[in-house]
Structure formats: structure tokens, C-alpha cells
Amino acid sequence: MDMELIYLAIPLASLFGAIIAGFFGKAIGRSGAHTVTIAGVASSFILSLMAYNHIVLQAGDIYNQTVYTWMVSDGLRFEIGFLVDKLTVMMMCVVTGVSLMVHIYTIGYMRDDPGYQRFFSYISLFTFSMLMLVMSNNFLQLFFGWEAVGLVSYLLIGFWYKKETAIYANLKAFLVNRVGDFGFILGIAAVVMYAGSLDYKEVFAAAPQISNQVLDIGFGEWSVISVICILLFIGAMGKSAQVPLHVWLPDSMEGPTPISALIHAATMVTAGIFMVARMSPLFEFSEAALTFVMIIGAITALFMGLIGIVQNDIKRVVAYSTLSQLGYMTVALGVSAYSAAVFHLMTHAFFKALLFLGAGSVIIAMHHEQDMRKMGGLRKYMPITWITSLIGSLALIGFPGFSGFFSKDSIILAVGASDLPGADIVHWMVLAGVFITAFYSFRMYFMVFHGKERMDEHTKKHLHETPWVVTVPLIALAIPSVIIGWMTIEPMLFGSYFADAIVVHESNNVMATLKESFHGQWAMVEHGIFSLPFLLALSGVVAAWYIYLKNPQIADKAQEKFSFIHKMLDKKYWIDELYVKVFSDGSRVLGKGFWKAGDVTIIDGLIINGSAKVVGWFAGVVRHVQTGMLYHYAFVMILGLVGLLYLFANPAS
């Protein structure tokens, strides 16, 4: 089969399912909607595996071709095209694989929802949008996919549109991402200005010349390449929820759980990480941009993890863990460990989807109760959800041997080897994040599955394991959460898997330290068992066990003693309140001022009403000329005639 047709069919299969379910949902019914969308995504997944086989296993040629030329303007080509290399096929397999599990899971979770067909259409469209993003070979298509995942996330977060908090959450996500996208589109405009092209290959080839140019932006001269990279990364800060554009992601929990898994694991939030890794030929020329990326990532990893400690909503705990893990990926990008960042993106996709779907399974069993303080002891009622959630939690904290261990420890080692300014402090921040991650992860695990049963009697009587359409995806995601790290670390981190897709200058090659230190997975596991990160993770698990199972009163006493810190974390550092007061209320005050000064005073008062008053005044003056007396008119005519005679008699005047 022609590979070009396969590459074209991969995104179109998901799009076809979305169109059929969206436009003909009533005609085909519920079973028809989930059948056509699952078939579409399954086709995309199988074709992605075929692409992986061709590019990676058979060492086939990288595909970089234009599929369709939209227009040419002043020599600038606007095209739809695909770049399929090892980075792309890895992302395609992750996106379609996780999406397929979410589609199957949705059959059980959304079973009684009146918007069943619409939801399947949206999540299939989400998959199409992400595939277009990761397969793009130019900035135009990248921006199309970028905005498409933003649009569909808006629709999905506010899927329950009669729920006020859901509408607030999707509007918040939309507005915050507009801020990031403003920087992103400015970055693309700067690329066009200095490279004269939207095509990746041409832009990357021009990077050395661009790196020698400077730009005066009003407060000193800046390297053009630094400005471009920082602007592009501002877009990534919005999509991948980095401080201070992180505020939308926890509120996205207002959407149904399947979309929480899809947004947080394999699609929208990974778009920014993927984009920066793809743009490594540009970022490698700017130490300022890399340092900025590293610092933002470290702040997100540490401080968002701290908020997870005080959350009681099971989905919000997992949401803040996503924020923290995205911070780890961003830190890796900042220290030029792009391969480690993308590797963690891949492993994280499986165990984070597992944790979200596990949380959804608990929510179904608890009759849509999400407060962990009303759970406990679910292990004996939900054995499959329990064991798969334990696997996801162990992978998340980086327990040696699980997939998250290989990727997270690689990032920590890479940061420790970096010479960037501030890397030493960042190294300690990501180490502290290991303890915090283990603590809030197992706080959730112990509160939900162990200890005293705190649910009401009615819920307790009806507790049971969820249907197979829920548990099968959990098992399917639990398997790669354990083994995917073992299977892929050798080529991706120790080998040259990303050699053709990611560019790292020799002076920034921190991953070389990892390759020199370890010569296989077992060597890394052996080192990990005796390493500081493992000891910190183990300490976090023990602390959570002691506080929330052994002596639960400690948590209440700590909350009373450190009430200010608890309130600060519970209020998320008051960032939401700050944004409401400064930007929301401030813009209203500013708008009211402009409305009074501009609309009322100038437009209505001066231009519209003022012109009417001038016309009225002039008409009032002219009205006095029209007296109706014949001798008045005769007198005026005589004056006019005298004036004309004077002009003819004195032409020079």
C-alpha cells in the first residue's frame, strides 16, 4: 500500500467518524455513533502502527511532502503538508492509542448522557486536530491544528452547557489560551519576516543566519532568534499550562472524565511540549530562551505539585499532577534534553490516562461523587480499578522499573548535568517535586482504596466493579504503564532514535552524560534503587501512609497549625483572584472609562449629537434670511449684482 495514502488516511479516518457522528448522529443512533468513531480512531491507530513499522522498524525514508497548496502570496506558500519521521510516528501512535482507549471507555461512562453522539463526534474531532498538528511540516498547518485542539477543548470542557461552572471553565480555557496564542502567532509572524517561509525545513536551514541578527524591541536590542523562541514558547505556555497561563487546566475537570483523560494525557497539553521539541533547531541557538523555558518549567513542577496536596476532588488531584509533570517535561526542554522530555511525554500519556480513567471508574461506582473524603476502602469492591490505579500511581511517582521511573529520572539526571544559569537551583526544585508527587499521589490512593469506608449506606450497598467497557481500557493502559519504558528507553535515550528529528548542539548535549553513565535499562534500575529520587519518592509514600491511614488526625492538626499555608495552597496562591481583579475587573473599569469618554462623549456627544446641533444652529441662522418680504430679496439681489460688477471691473483683485 502506498505510504502517502496511509499518511493521508490517518487523520482523515478520525475526521470521517467525527463528521458522521456529528451530522448524522440522530439517524445512526447511539450504537452507530460510537461504532463509526471507534472504527475511525482504530483505523488511525492501526495505520499509525504501519507508519511506525515503515519509518522505525524498516528504516524507511522520512516523508516530507506537500499535500495541498492553499495559496501563494508574494512568494510565500500556504500549504498543507506532512512531515513523518520518528518523532511524528511516536506521537501518532500515542495519540491514536490513548484516544482509542478513551473512545471505548466513553461507551460506559457516557451511557446515559443525552449528548452521547455529540460527545463521540467531539472526541474524534479532537483526535483529528491533534494528528494534523503533529504531522505538520509547516507553521500554517501547525497553527491550524493548534487552534483546532483549542476549539474542540472549549466544546468539550463546556460539554454540559447547562452547568454554569462548566461554561465558566471552558470560557476560562479559551481566554487563557488566546493569551498564549497571541504570542504564538507573533512568533510565527517573526519566522516569516526573517526566514521568508513557513516550511520547517527552510526555516531550520535559515536558523544560523537568523541567530546573528538583532532586533530593537523598545528596551534594548534582543537576538531575533531569542525573540522568536520566547514568543513560540508563550504559545506552549498556554497549551501546555505552564505558569502563569496554567489556570485553565484544573478547571477543565468540569468536562466529562473521558475528555479530562484525553486533554491531560495525549492531546492538547502535550502539544506545547511537542512543538518546542520540533523547534529544537531554533531553540538551540538561544541560551536566553532555553533558560526561560527551564525556569518556567521548574516553577510549574514544584508549585503546582504543592497545590495537589490539599485537593479533595479526586479528578483535581490528578489534574495538578498533570501540571507538575508538564513542568518536568518543560524543564527537560529547557536543558536541551528534548529526547527525555518527549520520552516522558510518551510514558506519561499512558499512566496519566490510566489514572484519569481509574478516577472515572471510581466516580461511576460512587454515583458521581468526587470528594475523596467520602470514599475509602474501595479495594475490596473494585479490584480491577484498585490494582490498575496502584500501577498508575507507581508509574507516576517514578518507582524503579515502571515506565515513569525511566523518563522522570532521565530528566532529573539531565538537569543535574546542565550548565545553564540557575540549573543547580532547578535541580533541587525537581528533586523536591519527587517527594511531593509521591505524597499527593498516594494520599489519593490511600484515601480512596484503603482505610475506613466513609461513604453513605446507600452508596455502599450498590458498590461494585464497573462494566468491561471501563475496565478493559484500564487494563490496556496499565500494561504500557509498566513495560513501555523498558521497551523504548534503549533506542530513544541511549540510542539515536531522535537523531533526524531533534537537533542538539554539542555544548548543550546533557543526554550524553546519561549515555555514558548507563549501558542499559537494568543499570539504570540498579542506580535508581539507591538514588536520592527513589528515597524521596519512598519517603513521600510512607508519609502519606502514616498521615492518612495510620494517624489521620495528624492531617487535621497540621491544617490547623499551618492554616495560612493550607489556605494559600487551597486558594492556588490567589492567582485566580488576581486575574479576576486585575484583568477581568480592570478591563471592565477600563472599558467603562473608554465607553464614557469615547462612546458617550466623543461619538454620541460630539460626532453624532454634535453634528446634529451644528446643523440645527446653522438652520436657525439661515431661517432668519427667509423673511418672506419682497423688498428684502430685492435688496439682496441688488447687493449681489453690485458685487459682480465690481469683480468684472477689477479682474486683478
C-alpha positions as semicolon CSV with decimal commas, in nm:
position;residue;x (nm);y (nm);z (nm)
1;M;0,000;0,000;0,000
2;D;0,126;0,348;-0,093
3;M;0,264;0,515;0,223
4;E;0,143;0,856;0,107
5;L;-0,216;0,728;0,109
6;I;-0,162;0,579;0,456
7;Y;-0,035;0,912;0,591
8;L;-0,336;1,091;0,439
9;A;-0,581;0,834;0,575
10;I;-0,451;0,854;0,934
11;P;-0,610;1,194;1,020
12;L;-0,897;1,161;0,772
13;A;-1,026;0,837;0,930
14;S;-1,086;1,018;1,261
15;L;-1,234;1,318;1,079
16;F;-1,474;1,091;0,889
17;G;-1,600;0,938;1,214
18;A;-1,647;1,284;1,367
19;I;-1,847;1,409;1,068
20;I;-2,077;1,105;1,056
21;A;-2,145;1,109;1,432
22;G;-2,183;1,487;1,437
23;F;-2,411;1,545;1,139
24;F;-2,598;1,214;1,129
25;G;-2,599;1,121;1,500
26;K;-2,977;1,109;1,528
27;A;-3,008;0,892;1,220
28;I;-2,746;0,633;1,319
29;G;-2,830;0,633;1,691
30;R;-2,604;0,580;1,990
31;S;-2,454;0,249;1,881
32;G;-2,393;0,387;1,532
33;A;-2,216;0,695;1,673
34;H;-1,972;0,502;1,889
35;T;-1,921;0,236;1,621
36;V;-1,824;0,478;1,345
37;T;-1,599;0,693;1,564
38;I;-1,425;0,396;1,727
39;A;-1,378;0,241;1,384
40;G;-1,227;0,567;1,260
41;V;-0,986;0,606;1,552
42;A;-0,899;0,234;1,544
43;S;-0,816;0,272;1,174
44;S;-0,597;0,572;1,255
45;F;-0,422;0,368;1,526
46;I;-0,359;0,067;1,300
47;L;-0,234;0,288;1,018
48;S;-0,010;0,473;1,268
49;L;0,141;0,138;1,369
50;M;0,202;0,067;1,000
51;A;0,373;0,405;0,967
52;Y;0,583;0,326;1,277
53;N;0,681;-0,006;1,124
54;H;0,782;0,162;0,797
55;I;0,977;0,453;0,946
56;V;1,133;0,290;1,255
57;L;1,146;-0,088;1,218
58;Q;1,210;-0,098;0,843
59;A;1,420;0,223;0,846
60;G;1,210;0,372;0,567
61;D;1,261;0,719;0,425
62;I;1,132;1,021;0,613
63;Y;0,825;1,163;0,441
64;N;0,821;1,541;0,396
65;Q;0,585;1,644;0,120
66;T;0,317;1,898;0,038
67;V;-0,032;1,750;0,012
68;Y;-0,219;2,062;-0,094
69;T;-0,124;2,421;-0,176
70;W;-0,388;2,658;-0,049
71;M;-0,243;2,976;-0,199
72;V;0,076;3,163;-0,286
73;S;0,103;3,527;-0,185
74;D;0,408;3,734;-0,280
75;G;0,616;3,417;-0,297
76;L;0,500;3,290;0,044
77;R;0,342;2,945;0,013
78;F;0,046;2,846;0,232
79;E;0,035;2,467;0,225
80;I;-0,097;2,155;0,388
81;G;0,186;1,905;0,418
82;F;0,309;1,613;0,625
83;L;0,643;1,553;0,793
84;V;0,654;1,192;0,908
85;D;0,972;1,099;1,093
86;K;1,045;0,901;1,410
87;L;0,921;1,178;1,638
88;T;0,598;1,206;1,439
89;V;0,518;0,833;1,429
90;M;0,577;0,805;1,803
91;M;0,330;1,089;1,867
92;M;0,081;0,942;1,619
93;C;0,084;0,605;1,796
94;V;0,046;0,765;2,140
95;V;-0,235;0,999;2,034
96;T;-0,438;0,737;1,848
97;G;-0,368;0,459;2,101
98;V;-0,477;0,657;2,406
99;S;-0,767;0,809;2,213
100;L;-0,890;0,462;2,116
101;M;-0,894;0,355;2,482
102;V;-1,082;0,673;2,576
103;H;-1,337;0,611;2,299
104;I;-1,408;0,260;2,427
105;Y;-1,423;0,380;2,789
106;T;-1,670;0,652;2,690
107;I;-1,933;0,391;2,598
108;G;-1,964;0,305;2,968
109;Y;-1,905;0,648;3,119
110;M;-2,144;0,846;2,896
111;R;-2,402;0,566;2,867
112;D;-2,697;0,769;2,997
113;D;-2,594;1,112;2,870
114;P;-2,836;1,278;2,623
115;G;-2,541;1,425;2,430
116;Y;-2,390;1,081;2,360
117;Q;-2,348;1,118;1,982
118;R;-2,225;1,475;2,010
119;F;-1,957;1,372;2,260
120;F;-1,823;1,098;2,033
121;S;-1,812;1,343;1,745
122;Y;-1,614;1,592;1,953
123;I;-1,353;1,346;2,083
124;S;-1,299;1,204;1,735
125;L;-1,256;1,558;1,602
126;F;-1,010;1,621;1,885
127;T;-0,802;1,325;1,767
128;F;-0,805;1,454;1,408
129;S;-0,693;1,800;1,521
130;M;-0,400;1,663;1,721
131;L;-0,292;1,440;1,433
132;M;-0,290;1,737;1,196
133;L;-0,075;1,923;1,448
134;V;0,188;1,653;1,500
135;M;0,204;1,557;1,130
136;S;0,251;1,914;1,002
137;N;0,560;2,014;0,807
138;N;0,491;2,386;0,816
139;F;0,378;2,658;1,054
140;L;0,043;2,715;0,880
141;Q;-0,076;2,360;0,940
142;L;0,078;2,364;1,287
143;F;-0,130;2,671;1,368
144;F;-0,442;2,509;1,222
145;G;-0,401;2,202;1,444
146;W;-0,305;2,425;1,737
147;E;-0,625;2,627;1,712
148;A;-0,840;2,325;1,630
149;V;-0,747;2,142;1,952
150;G;-0,816;2,466;2,139
151;L;-1,160;2,497;1,980
152;V;-1,258;2,135;2,046
153;S;-1,131;2,156;2,404
154;Y;-1,362;2,457;2,450
155;L;-1,655;2,250;2,325
156;L;-1,564;1,950;2,542
157;I;-1,488;2,131;2,868
158;G;-1,826;2,302;2,838
159;F;-1,996;1,988;2,705
160;W;-2,254;2,005;2,985
161;Y;-2,352;2,354;2,872
162;K;-2,638;2,386;3,122
163;K;-2,388;2,362;3,407
164;E;-2,271;2,713;3,499
165;T;-1,929;2,603;3,627
166;A;-1,863;2,416;3,301
167;I;-1,938;2,726;3,093
168;Y;-1,711;2,933;3,316
169;A;-1,435;2,672;3,280
170;N;-1,447;2,650;2,902
171;L;-1,454;3,028;2,867
172;K;-1,156;3,048;3,101
173;A;-0,966;2,790;2,896
174;F;-1,050;2,973;2,575
175;L;-0,940;3,316;2,702
176;V;-0,619;3,199;2,868
177;N;-0,519;3,012;2,554
178;R;-0,589;3,323;2,348
179;V;-0,319;3,498;2,552
180;G;-0,069;3,224;2,474
181;D;-0,179;3,205;2,111
182;F;-0,121;3,578;2,069
183;G;0,247;3,520;2,148
184;F;0,247;3,210;1,928
185;I;0,115;3,389;1,619
186;L;0,361;3,675;1,675
187;G;0,638;3,415;1,682
188;I;0,515;3,268;1,352
189;A;0,498;3,618;1,203
190;A;0,859;3,678;1,312
191;V;0,958;3,348;1,149
192;V;0,801;3,461;0,821
193;M;0,963;3,803;0,849
194;Y;1,317;3,674;0,898
195;A;1,309;3,334;0,726
196;G;1,068;3,421;0,446
197;S;0,898;3,082;0,466
198;L;0,650;2,877;0,667
199;D;0,813;2,544;0,581
200;Y;1,003;2,381;0,869
201;K;1,291;2,265;0,652
202;E;1,354;2,610;0,507
203;V;1,313;2,786;0,843
204;F;1,550;2,546;1,021
205;A;1,806;2,590;0,742
206;A;1,789;2,968;0,793
207;A;1,831;2,944;1,173
208;P;2,212;3,006;1,178
209;Q;2,169;3,329;0,978
210;I;1,874;3,443;1,189
211;S;2,074;3,381;1,508
212;N;2,320;3,654;1,405
213;Q;2,052;3,922;1,372
214;V;1,931;4,158;1,645
215;L;1,602;4,335;1,694
216;D;1,529;4,658;1,882
217;I;1,200;4,600;2,064
218;G;1,192;4,927;2,256
219;F;1,400;4,838;2,561
220;G;1,730;4,733;2,417
221;E;1,846;4,503;2,143
222;W;1,749;4,137;2,152
223;S;1,861;3,843;1,947
224;V;1,597;3,775;1,682
225;I;1,616;3,400;1,745
226;S;1,557;3,456;2,119
227;V;1,251;3,670;2,049
228;I;1,112;3,409;1,809
229;C;1,170;3,120;2,050
230;I;1,026;3,300;2,353
231;L;0,716;3,402;2,156
232;L;0,665;3,045;2,034
233;F;0,711;2,917;2,388
234;I;0,447;3,161;2,518
235;G;0,209;2,970;2,293
236;A;0,331;2,648;2,453
237;M;0,276;2,800;2,799
238;G;-0,093;2,836;2,714
239;K;-0,146;2,495;2,554
240;S;0,075;2,302;2,799
241;A;-0,049;2,502;3,101
242;Q;0,273;2,650;3,233
243;V;0,281;2,923;3,497
244;P;0,129;3,183;3,471
245;L;-0,101;3,051;3,195
246;H;-0,182;2,733;3,389
247;V;-0,508;2,845;3,549
248;W;-0,740;2,689;3,291
249;L;-0,625;2,327;3,328
250;P;-0,762;2,241;3,677
251;D;-1,099;2,392;3,584
252;S;-1,111;2,172;3,273
253;M;-1,222;1,898;3,515
254;E;-1,573;2,036;3,468
255;G;-1,590;1,838;3,146
256;P;-1,670;1,464;3,143
257;T;-1,388;1,240;3,271
258;P;-1,304;1,083;2,931
259;I;-1,214;1,422;2,789
260;S;-1,013;1,503;3,101
261;A;-0,805;1,195;3,021
262;L;-0,772;1,289;2,655
263;I;-0,679;1,654;2,720
264;H;-0,436;1,576;3,001
265;A;-0,272;1,264;2,862
266;A;-0,229;1,256;2,487
267;T;-0,364;1,564;2,313
268;M;-0,390;1,930;2,399
269;V;-0,145;1,970;2,686
270;T;0,126;1,772;2,508
271;A;0,103;1,997;2,201
272;G;0,331;2,263;2,352
273;I;0,594;2,008;2,457
274;F;0,592;1,851;2,111
275;M;0,614;2,191;1,942
276;V;0,922;2,301;2,137
277;A;1,091;1,966;2,069
278;R;1,013;2,004;1,699
279;M;1,156;2,357;1,709
280;S;1,484;2,241;1,866
281;P;1,685;2,367;1,562
282;L;1,570;2,718;1,660
283;F;1,586;2,692;2,041
284;E;1,942;2,557;2,034
285;F;2,064;2,898;1,915
286;S;1,920;3,084;2,216
287;E;2,050;3,027;2,568
288;A;1,815;3,302;2,690
289;A;1,510;3,116;2,557
290;L;1,628;2,782;2,696
291;T;1,688;2,936;3,040
292;F;1,342;3,094;3,033
293;V;1,185;2,760;2,941
294;M;1,374;2,579;3,218
295;I;1,276;2,828;3,491
296;I;0,908;2,835;3,393
297;G;0,902;2,455;3,393
298;A;1,065;2,430;3,736
299;I;0,819;2,675;3,892
300;T;0,527;2,481;3,743
301;A;0,663;2,141;3,851
302;L;0,717;2,239;4,214
303;F;0,442;2,486;4,299
304;M;0,159;2,315;4,111
305;G;0,251;1,988;4,280
306;L;0,216;2,154;4,619
307;I;-0,143;2,251;4,538
308;G;-0,223;1,884;4,470
309;I;-0,156;1,804;4,836
310;V;-0,465;1,994;4,960
311;Q;-0,713;1,892;4,689
312;N;-1,003;1,668;4,789
313;D;-1,164;1,626;4,446
314;I;-1,017;1,306;4,300
315;K;-1,000;1,449;3,947
316;R;-0,835;1,770;4,060
317;V;-0,555;1,580;4,233
318;V;-0,480;1,408;3,902
319;A;-0,513;1,742;3,721
320;Y;-0,249;1,908;3,939
321;S;-0,023;1,608;3,889
322;T;-0,055;1,675;3,515
323;L;0,053;2,035;3,568
324;S;0,352;1,920;3,770
325;Q;0,456;1,654;3,516
326;L;0,424;1,903;3,231
327;G;0,663;2,118;3,432
328;Y;0,913;1,830;3,435
329;M;0,884;1,797;3,057
330;T;0,934;2,171;3,015
331;V;1,243;2,166;3,239
332;A;1,387;1,892;3,018
333;L;1,322;2,105;2,709
334;G;1,499;2,397;2,877
335;V;1,818;2,198;2,942
336;S;1,815;2,067;2,581
337;A;1,712;1,716;2,691
338;Y;1,441;1,714;2,424
339;S;1,451;1,336;2,390
340;A;1,393;1,294;2,765
341;A;1,103;1,542;2,751
342;V;0,934;1,360;2,463
343;F;1,008;1,023;2,626
344;H;0,835;1,141;2,944
345;L;0,550;1,277;2,731
346;M;0,502;0,927;2,588
347;T;0,520;0,732;2,915
348;H;0,312;0,994;3,096
349;A;0,036;0,966;2,834
350;F;-0,033;0,605;2,931
351;F;-0,023;0,625;3,310
352;K;-0,196;0,963;3,325
353;A;-0,480;0,838;3,104
354;L;-0,491;0,532;3,331
355;L;-0,520;0,748;3,643
356;F;-0,794;0,966;3,495
357;L;-0,995;0,672;3,370
358;G;-0,941;0,498;3,705
359;A;-1,074;0,810;3,878
360;G;-1,370;0,800;3,640
361;S;-1,433;0,436;3,728
362;V;-1,442;0,532;4,096
363;I;-1,678;0,821;4,021
364;I;-1,917;0,588;3,835
365;A;-1,918;0,340;4,126
366;M;-1,969;0,623;4,377
367;H;-2,271;0,758;4,182
368;H;-2,070;1,059;4,059
369;E;-1,927;1,152;4,398
370;Q;-1,580;1,304;4,353
371;D;-1,488;1,404;4,710
372;M;-1,220;1,164;4,841
373;R;-1,327;1,237;5,199
374;K;-1,646;1,042;5,121
375;M;-1,463;0,736;4,988
376;G;-1,228;0,480;5,143
377;G;-1,198;0,102;5,144
378;L;-1,289;0,060;4,776
379;R;-1,020;-0,203;4,724
380;K;-1,249;-0,497;4,805
381;Y;-1,535;-0,364;4,592
382;M;-1,334;-0,264;4,282
383;P;-1,030;-0,493;4,249
384;I;-0,950;-0,411;3,885
385;T;-0,978;-0,036;3,937
386;W;-0,770;-0,072;4,254
387;I;-0,479;-0,261;4,100
388;T;-0,468;-0,052;3,783
389;S;-0,478;0,270;3,988
390;L;-0,191;0,138;4,200
391;I;0,009;0,068;3,883
392;G;-0,066;0,420;3,755
393;S;0,038;0,575;4,087
394;L;0,366;0,379;4,098
395;A;0,442;0,485;3,742
396;L;0,362;0,847;3,827
397;I;0,598;0,862;4,125
398;G;0,878;0,701;3,925
399;F;0,904;0,373;4,114
400;P;1,202;0,177;3,974
401;G;1,100;-0,048;3,688
402;F;0,779;0,135;3,598
403;S;0,767;0,348;3,285
404;G;0,760;0,679;3,473
405;F;1,085;0,588;3,651
406;F;1,290;0,578;3,332
407;S;1,157;0,905;3,194
408;K;1,144;1,110;3,515
409;D;1,488;1,003;3,638
410;S;1,630;1,081;3,294
411;I;1,502;1,438;3,329
412;I;1,645;1,477;3,679
413;L;1,985;1,346;3,565
414;A;1,981;1,576;3,262
415;V;1,907;1,884;3,477
416;G;2,192;1,786;3,710
417;A;2,431;1,780;3,413
418;S;2,321;2,117;3,271
419;D;2,541;2,429;3,275
420;L;2,257;2,675;3,217
421;P;2,231;2,965;3,464
422;G;2,009;2,856;3,754
423;A;2,026;2,485;3,667
424;D;2,157;2,398;4,016
425;I;1,852;2,553;4,184
426;V;1,619;2,394;3,930
427;H;1,778;2,056;4,003
428;W;1,681;2,083;4,371
429;M;1,332;2,202;4,274
430;V;1,266;1,895;4,060
431;L;1,407;1,672;4,334
432;A;1,167;1,829;4,585
433;G;0,890;1,766;4,333
434;V;0,961;1,391;4,354
435;F;0,865;1,381;4,724
436;I;0,560;1,600;4,664
437;T;0,441;1,385;4,373
438;A;0,468;1,066;4,578
439;F;0,291;1,226;4,873
440;Y;-0,018;1,359;4,693
441;S;-0,041;1,053;4,464
442;F;-0,052;0,805;4,750
443;R;-0,262;1,038;4,964
444;M;-0,524;0,998;4,692
445;Y;-0,463;0,624;4,660
446;F;-0,491;0,557;5,035
447;M;-0,792;0,783;5,085
448;V;-0,984;0,617;4,800
449;F;-0,894;0,249;4,822
450;H;-0,786;0,187;5,182
451;G;-0,880;0,283;5,535
452;K;-1,223;0,346;5,678
453;E;-1,527;0,335;5,448
454;R;-1,669;0,688;5,461
455;M;-1,947;0,668;5,201
456;D;-2,318;0,665;5,291
457;E;-2,504;0,334;5,330
458;H;-2,696;0,363;5,003
459;T;-2,376;0,408;4,803
460;K;-2,205;0,130;4,999
461;K;-2,481;-0,121;4,922
462;H;-2,453;-0,058;4,546
463;L;-2,072;-0,055;4,519
464;H;-1,931;-0,290;4,257
465;E;-1,670;-0,303;3,982
466;T;-1,752;-0,103;3,671
467;P;-1,850;-0,268;3,336
468;W;-1,598;-0,421;3,096
469;V;-1,605;-0,118;2,864
470;V;-1,449;0,072;3,156
471;T;-1,215;-0,195;3,297
472;V;-1,073;-0,320;2,965
473;P;-0,924;0,022;2,878
474;L;-0,783;0,038;3,233
475;I;-0,604;-0,295;3,185
476;A;-0,493;-0,197;2,834
477;L;-0,337;0,125;2,968
478;A;-0,186;-0,043;3,275
479;I;0,028;-0,274;3,059
480;P;0,228;0,002;2,881
481;S;0,245;0,193;3,211
482;V;0,467;-0,092;3,328
483;I;0,654;-0,208;3,018
484;I;0,673;0,082;2,769
485;G;0,977;0,231;2,943
486;W;1,167;-0,100;2,925
487;M;1,081;-0,138;2,557
488;T;1,168;0,210;2,432
489;I;1,439;0,365;2,652
490;E;1,721;0,188;2,469
491;P;1,660;0,350;2,127
492;M;1,504;0,676;2,248
493;L;1,753;0,778;2,519
494;F;2,057;0,553;2,486
495;G;2,037;0,529;2,107
496;S;1,988;0,770;1,817
497;Y;1,611;0,739;1,770
498;F;1,556;1,116;1,753
499;A;1,876;1,199;1,564
500;D;1,693;1,310;1,247
501;A;1,409;1,490;1,427
502;I;1,577;1,673;1,715
503;V;1,885;1,895;1,697
504;V;2,112;1,941;2,000
505;H;2,435;2,139;1,987
506;E;2,733;1,959;2,135
507;S;2,775;2,221;2,409
508;N;2,418;2,152;2,527
509;N;2,422;1,773;2,497
510;V;2,335;1,681;2,857
511;M;2,195;1,345;2,746
512;A;2,549;1,234;2,665
513;T;2,604;1,208;3,043
514;L;2,316;0,962;3,067
515;K;2,452;0,754;2,781
516;E;2,797;0,744;2,942
517;S;2,663;0,653;3,287
518;F;2,425;0,373;3,189
519;H;2,456;0,097;2,935
520;G;2,107;-0,047;2,961
521;Q;1,779;-0,050;3,147
522;W;1,898;-0,274;3,429
523;A;2,193;-0,047;3,506
524;M;1,954;0,247;3,536
525;V;1,716;0,049;3,762
526;E;2,004;-0,059;3,982
527;H;2,119;0,301;4,014
528;G;1,760;0,417;4,075
529;I;1,705;0,189;4,375
530;F;1,988;0,359;4,564
531;S;1,935;0,710;4,426
532;L;1,806;1,020;4,605
533;P;1,491;1,046;4,384
534;F;1,382;0,696;4,487
535;L;1,445;0,768;4,854
536;L;1,241;1,087;4,825
537;A;0,957;0,903;4,647
538;L;0,960;0,628;4,910
539;S;0,953;0,892;5,185
540;G;0,650;1,052;5,022
541;V;0,464;0,720;5,010
542;V;0,548;0,641;5,374
543;A;0,447;0,990;5,486
544;A;0,112;0,961;5,305
545;W;0,052;0,616;5,458
546;Y;0,134;0,734;5,809
547;I;-0,070;1,054;5,793
548;Y;-0,380;0,931;5,608
549;L;-0,404;0,570;5,724
550;K;-0,215;0,530;6,049
551;N;-0,284;0,866;6,220
552;P;-0,546;1,062;6,022
553;Q;-0,572;1,322;6,298
554;I;-0,224;1,447;6,203
555;A;-0,365;1,597;5,881
556;D;-0,630;1,793;6,074
557;K;-0,376;1,918;6,329
558;A;-0,133;2,019;6,053
559;Q;-0,410;2,205;5,874
560;E;-0,490;2,400;6,192
561;K;-0,126;2,473;6,274
562;F;-0,032;2,577;5,921
563;S;-0,365;2,732;5,834
564;F;-0,216;3,014;5,626
565;I;-0,010;2,776;5,411
566;H;-0,311;2,548;5,370
567;K;-0,530;2,842;5,270
568;M;-0,264;2,967;5,027
569;L;-0,249;2,627;4,857
570;D;-0,626;2,584;4,866
571;K;-0,664;2,926;4,703
572;K;-0,396;2,831;4,446
573;Y;-0,174;3,122;4,556
574;W;-0,467;3,359;4,485
575;I;-0,368;3,372;4,118
576;D;-0,728;3,331;4,001
577;E;-0,839;3,615;4,228
578;L;-0,551;3,828;4,100
579;Y;-0,652;3,768;3,739
580;V;-1,016;3,846;3,817
581;K;-0,930;4,170;3,999
582;V;-0,660;4,296;3,763
583;F;-0,760;4,170;3,420
584;S;-1,132;4,094;3,442
585;D;-1,245;4,376;3,670
586;G;-0,970;4,604;3,544
587;S;-1,075;4,560;3,183
588;R;-1,436;4,631;3,279
589;V;-1,333;4,954;3,454
590;L;-1,114;5,046;3,159
591;G;-1,392;4,961;2,916
592;K;-1,640;5,168;3,115
593;G;-1,399;5,462;3,105
594;F;-1,348;5,430;2,731
595;W;-1,723;5,391;2,687
596;K;-1,796;5,713;2,874
597;A;-1,510;5,911;2,720
598;G;-1,518;5,761;2,373
599;D;-1,868;5,636;2,303
600;V;-2,079;5,876;2,509
601;T;-1,869;6,192;2,496
602;I;-1,691;6,178;2,161
603;I;-1,901;5,954;1,934
604;D;-2,253;6,020;2,066
605;G;-2,192;6,362;2,217
606;L;-1,953;6,526;1,972
607;I;-1,980;6,345;1,640
608;I;-2,344;6,234;1,622
609;N;-2,532;6,472;1,852
610;G;-2,274;6,748;1,795
611;S;-2,315;6,741;1,416
612;A;-2,692;6,748;1,459
613;K;-2,662;7,054;1,685
614;V;-2,437;7,231;1,433
615;V;-2,687;7,166;1,155
616;G;-2,968;7,291;1,381
617;W;-2,777;7,608;1,469
618;F;-2,691;7,679;1,106
619;A;-3,054;7,616;1,006
620;G;-3,166;7,859;1,276
621;V;-2,935;8,126;1,138
622;V;-3,040;8,069;0,776
623;R;-3,407;8,068;0,880
624;H;-3,384;8,442;0,958
625;V;-3,283;8,511;0,599
626;Q;-3,612;8,369;0,474
627;T;-3,836;8,666;0,585
628;G;-4,099;8,645;0,305
629;M;-4,061;9,025;0,235
630;L;-4,011;9,107;-0,136
631;Y;-3,800;9,417;-0,072
632;H;-3,558;9,212;0,138
633;Y;-3,500;8,974;-0,154
634;A;-3,468;9,266;-0,400
635;F;-3,213;9,431;-0,172
636;V;-3,003;9,113;-0,158
637;M;-3,018;9,075;-0,539
638;I;-2,901;9,432;-0,587
639;L;-2,610;9,374;-0,347
640;G;-2,515;9,063;-0,540
641;L;-2,530;9,246;-0,873
642;V;-2,309;9,528;-0,738
643;G;-2,060;9,272;-0,618
644;L;-2,044;9,101;-0,958
645;L;-1,996;9,435;-1,140
646;Y;-1,711;9,519;-0,905
647;L;-1,536;9,185;-0,977
648;F;-1,569;9,232;-1,356
649;A;-1,440;9,590;-1,330
650;N;-1,138;9,487;-1,123
651;P;-1,031;9,144;-1,258
652;A;-0,686;9,164;-1,093
653;S;-0,844;9,177;-0,749
